[in-house]
Amino acid sequence: MSDILNKILAVKRDEVAAALAVKPLATLRSEAEAQPPARDFVAALRQKIDSSAAEKIGAGGTAGDTLKDMAAGAIRHIAVIAEIKKASPSKGVIRENFQPAEIAADYARHGAACLSVLTDRSFFQGSPDYLRQARNACTLPVLRKDFLVDPYQVYEARAMGADAILLIVAALSLAEMQAMEAIAQSLGLAVLVECHEPAELDIALQLKTPLIGINNRNLHTFEVNLDTTLSQHQRIPSNRILVAESGILAPSDVAQLYAGGVRAFLVGEAFMRAPSPGAELARLFA
Ligand SMILES: O=P(O)(O)OC[C@@H](O)[C@@H](O)c1c[nH]c2ccccc12
């Protein structure tokens, strides 16, 4: 099988070279630094995971509301990062009627903790404009979902309004990730570091970020297996947040991962194929 990840990374390097020729790093950096402050991605996740009856009352809810919520099963210690993705290299076009602002508002109404928006054009039919539209339509923190190969793209992420970036261990050296993490930190961006196999997790844990993603999809072959998360999750220290990524399609998948201790989930395709992505979020995590 041709290695899709390497193909994508080669295109990304070309994109960075082309972008640099149009906009020098210093200009981009000023744009990034001129943005209003980022929304707190990590806090948004923690708030959902830690939500409890007591905290809810403390936050201004009433005991009656809280009991009602509990009875309805609405108080669960789960944080969902809801993805906005038109297409993928493995599935082709996933959603024809693609309105990022509407989808973002729908996700927010149905309790998403954060958003993830694909900004890659060549393989996922994404766009920085989609990220801006989604973020303007709600108050949720937004992850720029793309393949970062160069510090330039970290500034680019903040300049387009992103609140978090993804660093993929399979795509970068530890030194590269540490450099990009430091820039992200200086800009107020959260970092989700994504790994797939145990050796990659060892590397991911050397970063400072609390957000450790385990991708159930192998980016070299596209094979998906939820055991990828379940078999590694006990290796994540309790001060980190494990995010289970990809291939979560049915309530039984959520139940299995939740029973295994997973509290944060990144879901795209299952939501994108539904008429109301937000309603599907509520259904999948009910
Ligand atoms: O659509 P899914 O199977 O629910 O997966 C979402 C997300 O995990 C997936 O889009 C993803 C995970 N890591 C990535 C890296 C790049 C692009 C996309 C991804």
The ligand as a MOL file (V3000), in Angstrom:
LIG
                    3D

  0  0  0     0  0            999 V3000
M  V30 BEGIN CTAB
M  V30 COUNTS 19 20 0 0 0
M  V30 BEGIN ATOM
M  V30 1 O -13.5870 10.6450 11.3000 0
M  V30 2 P -13.1570 9.8580 12.4940 0
M  V30 3 O -12.8300 8.4260 12.1740 0
M  V30 4 O -14.1340 9.9830 13.6070 0
M  V30 5 O -11.7700 10.5010 13.0100 0
M  V30 6 C -11.6770 11.8350 13.4690 0
M  V30 7 C -10.1950 12.2140 13.6550 0
M  V30 8 O -9.6590 11.4110 14.6490 0
M  V30 9 C -9.4250 12.0460 12.3450 0
M  V30 10 O -9.9740 12.9290 11.4080 0
M  V30 11 C -7.9430 12.3140 12.4900 0
M  V30 12 C -7.1540 11.9230 13.5230 0
M  V30 13 N -5.8700 12.3170 13.3450 0
M  V30 14 C -5.8060 12.9810 12.1770 0
M  V30 15 C -4.7040 13.6180 11.5810 0
M  V30 16 C -4.9430 14.2710 10.4060 0
M  V30 17 C -6.1750 14.2870 9.7870 0
M  V30 18 C -7.2700 13.6570 10.3900 0
M  V30 19 C -7.0830 13.0110 11.5920 0
M  V30 END ATOM
M  V30 BEGIN BOND
M  V30 1 2 1 2
M  V30 2 1 2 3
M  V30 3 1 2 4
M  V30 4 1 2 5
M  V30 5 1 5 6
M  V30 6 1 6 7
M  V30 7 1 7 8
M  V30 8 1 7 9
M  V30 9 1 9 10
M  V30 10 1 9 11
M  V30 11 2 11 12
M  V30 12 1 11 19
M  V30 13 1 12 13
M  V30 14 1 13 14
M  V30 15 1 14 15
M  V30 16 2 14 19
M  V30 17 2 15 16
M  V30 18 1 16 17
M  V30 19 2 17 18
M  V30 20 1 18 19
M  V30 END BOND
M  V30 END CTAB
M  END
